[in-house]
Amino acid sequence: MSNDTSNDMSGNAATRNIVVFGAGGRVGRAAVAEAVARGHRVTAVVRDPAKYPDLAGDSVTPVRGDVTDPASVAALAAGHDAAVNASVRLDVSSEEYFTTAAKALIAGLEEAGVRRLLTLGIATTLETEPGVRVMDAPDFPEEWRVFSQGHVAEFALLTAEAGPELDWLMVVPPQDLTAEAEVTGGYRTAVGTVIDGAGRIAHADLARALLDEIELPRHSRVQLAVSV
C-alpha cells in the first residue's frame, strides 16, 4: 500500500469565501481557524449561533443553518467559493443523517453555484487490503459498524448523484483524531486505504489538509485518508 506525502501548501491562493457546516465542533472550529489564518473569510454554520459567541470575528460570521435542508444550504452558500461539511448528529440514525445532508449539499451547492465540497468521513470505511474495510473485520463492534455505514451510504450517494459541476472530496482522518495529538504542520495521504503508521492526527493538521485541498485541489470524488 503506497501513501502520498503532502506538505503545507498554505499561502498559494487568493482570499476565498468558505462556508463551514458544523463549525461549532472540534474539526469545524479547526477548519475555521485555519481558514482565517490564511486570510480567508468564513461563514460558520451552526444550529444555534447564540451558543458559539466565540466563533465571531473580523473574518468569521456565525449563522444559523441546517445542512440537511437544501434551501438552507443554497441560501447560506451563495457567494462562496467552497464548502466544508464537518457536521454530525447522534440523535438520528447515521445513515439517515449523512445521506440527507449529502442530498441537501448536492442540491443546495448546485443552486448556489459552489463548485468545491469537502466532507468528513470516518477511518473505519477505509480498506486494509483490496476489498476489505476496517469495518468488515469479524470482531468489529456492531454499533460502530452501523455508524460507519452512514458514511458508506454518503459516499455512495455523492458518487452516484453529484453532477460534474460539484468537485467533491471525502477527507478521512485516522481513528485517533484528538486534540492531544502533536501538531506537526504536515500530513500524509492515501486514496481509499488506511495509512501505515500510528494512525493519528491533530485537529489543526487535519484542518491544514482541508484548506490545502480548497486552495489547490489535488483530489476529487474519492476517499482521501489523512494522517501524520
SVG drawing of the C-alpha trace seen along z (x, -y; Angstrom):
<svg xmlns="http://www.w3.org/2000/svg" viewBox="-35 -42 41 55">
<polyline fill="none" stroke="black" stroke-width="0.4" points="0.0,0.0 1.5,-3.3 1.0,-6.6 1.4,-10.1 3.2,-12.7 1.7,-16.1 3.2,-19.3 1.9,-22.7 0.7,-24.5 -0.8,-27.5 -0.3,-30.9 -0.8,-29.6 -4.2,-31.1 -6.2,-34.4 -8.7,-35.2 -11.7,-32.9 -15.2,-32.8 -15.7,-29.5 -18.8,-28.1 -18.3,-25.6 -21.2,-23.5 -20.8,-22.1 -18.5,-25.0 -19.1,-24.5 -17.4,-21.1 -13.7,-20.4 -13.0,-19.8 -15.2,-22.6 -13.5,-25.1 -10.1,-24.0 -11.1,-24.5 -12.5,-28.0 -9.2,-28.9 -7.0,-27.6 -9.1,-29.4 -8.9,-32.7 -5.1,-32.2 -4.7,-32.0 -6.7,-35.2 -10.0,-33.7 -13.5,-34.8 -15.7,-32.2 -19.4,-31.7 -19.6,-29.4 -22.9,-27.5 -24.3,-26.1 -27.7,-25.2 -27.7,-28.0 -25.2,-30.9 -26.0,-32.1 -24.2,-29.0 -21.0,-29.9 -20.3,-33.6 -16.5,-32.9 -16.8,-32.0 -17.5,-35.5 -14.6,-37.6 -13.4,-40.0 -13.3,-37.3 -16.0,-34.9 -19.7,-35.3 -21.6,-32.7 -25.1,-31.9 -28.0,-29.6 -28.4,-26.9 -29.4,-23.3 -27.1,-21.2 -30.0,-18.7 -32.2,-21.4 -31.4,-22.2 -32.9,-25.6 -30.8,-26.5 -27.7,-25.2 -28.4,-27.2 -29.1,-30.4 -26.0,-30.2 -23.6,-29.0 -24.5,-31.7 -21.4,-33.8 -18.9,-31.3 -16.1,-29.5 -16.0,-26.3 -17.9,-24.4 -16.8,-22.2 -19.2,-19.7 -17.9,-18.8 -21.3,-18.3 -22.6,-15.3 -25.7,-14.4 -26.0,-11.5 -29.8,-11.8 -30.8,-10.4 -29.5,-7.3 -26.1,-7.8 -27.3,-6.7 -30.3,-8.9 -28.3,-12.0 -25.4,-11.7 -27.4,-10.8 -29.9,-13.6 -27.1,-16.0 -25.4,-14.8 -28.6,-15.2 -29.1,-18.7 -25.5,-19.7 -25.6,-18.4 -28.8,-20.4 -28.0,-23.4 -24.5,-24.0 -25.5,-23.5 -28.2,-26.2 -25.7,-28.5 -23.0,-27.9 -20.4,-26.5 -18.2,-24.0 -15.9,-22.6 -17.2,-20.5 -15.1,-18.8 -16.9,-16.4 -15.5,-14.5 -15.5,-10.7 -14.5,-8.0 -11.5,-5.8 -13.4,-2.6 -14.6,-2.7 -11.1,-2.6 -9.6,0.5 -6.9,2.5 -6.4,4.6 -8.2,4.6 -11.9,5.1 -11.6,5.4 -12.5,2.4 -11.7,1.8 -15.4,2.2 -15.5,5.7 -13.4,7.3 -15.4,10.2 -14.9,8.7 -15.7,5.1 -18.3,3.7 -21.8,3.8 -22.7,0.3 -19.6,-1.2 -20.4,0.7 -23.9,-0.8 -22.5,-4.3 -19.8,-3.7 -22.5,-2.6 -23.8,-6.2 -20.5,-7.4 -20.5,-4.4 -24.0,-5.4 -23.0,-9.1 -20.0,-8.3 -22.2,-6.1 -24.8,-8.8 -22.2,-11.5 -20.7,-9.2 -24.0,-8.4 -25.8,-11.7 -23.4,-14.6 -23.0,-16.1 -19.8,-17.1 -20.3,-20.7 -19.6,-19.7 -16.0,-18.8 -16.4,-16.9 -13.9,-15.1 -14.4,-13.0 -11.5,-13.6 -11.0,-10.8 -8.9,-11.3 -7.5,-8.3 -9.4,-6.7 -7.2,-8.6 -8.4,-12.2 -7.5,-14.1 -6.7,-17.4 -3.8,-15.8 -2.0,-14.7 1.1,-16.7 0.6,-19.4 3.3,-18.6 2.4,-21.1 2.3,-18.3 0.4,-15.1 0.4,-12.1 -2.4,-11.0 -3.7,-7.8 -6.7,-7.2 -9.2,-4.8 -6.8,-2.9 -5.6,-3.0 -2.2,-4.8 0.6,-2.9 1.9,-4.1 0.5,-5.3 -2.8,-6.4 -3.4,-9.7 -3.7,-13.4 -4.3,-16.7 -7.3,-18.7 -5.0,-21.5 -3.2,-19.3 -6.5,-17.9 -7.7,-21.4 -4.5,-22.1 -5.2,-19.3 -8.8,-20.6 -7.6,-24.1 -4.9,-22.8 -7.5,-20.9 -9.6,-24.1 -6.7,-26.3 -5.1,-23.8 -7.4,-20.9 -5.4,-17.7 -8.0,-15.0 -11.6,-14.6 -14.5,-12.2 -12.5,-9.8 -12.0,-9.0 -8.7,-10.7 -7.2,-9.3 -5.1,-11.8 -2.7,-11.0 0.6,-12.2"/>
</svg>
